[in-house]
Amino acid sequence: MRFFSVWPFRRTEIIPPDLAKVDAALIIRKARRLRFRVRRGAVADLAGAYVGARPGSGLAFAELRPYEPGDDVRHMDWNVTARQGRPYVRRFAEERALTVWLIVDVSASLRFGPEGRTKADRAVQSAALLATAAIQAGDRAGLALVSDRVEAELAPNGGPKQLARLVRSLVATPSKSRKTDLSVGLKGLARSRRRALVIVLSDFLTPEPAPLWKTVARRHDVIAVRLIEPREEALPRSGLVDLIDAELGTRRTVDLGSKRLRDAYAEAARTRSAEFRRWCGTCGVTGLDLSTVEDPLAPLIRFFTRRARRRGGP
């Protein structure tokens, strides 16, 4: 039973290696909904920083508004506070377009899940939504598809042609490797001087090197989106099942009728979730869990709207 207590959760049925079957037109329609819900004047963060409501030096004054819990006290306007008898803060907006980098894991472990709702499907849909919202807000979006190598890369740019290239790369780029090493997509960003919003979409099943992520997070605003398939958190009660490690190809036969096995699996999943949160805190990265059960539009709106409000949006 020791094997199951440390089972790395990557061991699942092999899914046919289509990266993701996605209706691009449907994605664009949903992305437009996201753009309308997350208003340009309301968000400096669609994944970390939309519409540029990020406080900092060299930014343009945007508005004065009452203080809300979570606002940066360094931006209190003490003169107005004294006159009005309640606290007020200044909100600032970036004067130039933001650069958004989307790092998308295309390794074999992302292919797990029912057709149309694999982790790869949700990663592609989420990336397309975020890219569309960014570009239509006037920002520049770039893309890196990563396994244990960079499978494809698009330099950041804006405009409808860039969006079309980005969506086409997401839905049509085959992965040559089955393994995972997200660091290959981050090394260039660790050396980049231009601040960017970096959104990494992966299942984060393998440990990530904290020093590299810390370096990137010091230079950029980094969000780690962890894609979760429900069977990675709880096993169904069943009989003997043959499982294959999607990345290594190793096989195991397990008895899903064993309560001890199912309990150990669930406990390991809880431990992995807690370790992911600790790792995010250590590295200075914002973490977001995204279940494959739910269409990504609603959770993305909730997440980035909350972030915008914390950073001074309406």
Summary of the structure (lengths in Angstrom):
residues: 314
radius of gyration: 20.9
end to end distance: 53.1
largest distance: 72.6
contacts: 1026
relative contact order: 0.19
helix: 39%
strand: 22%
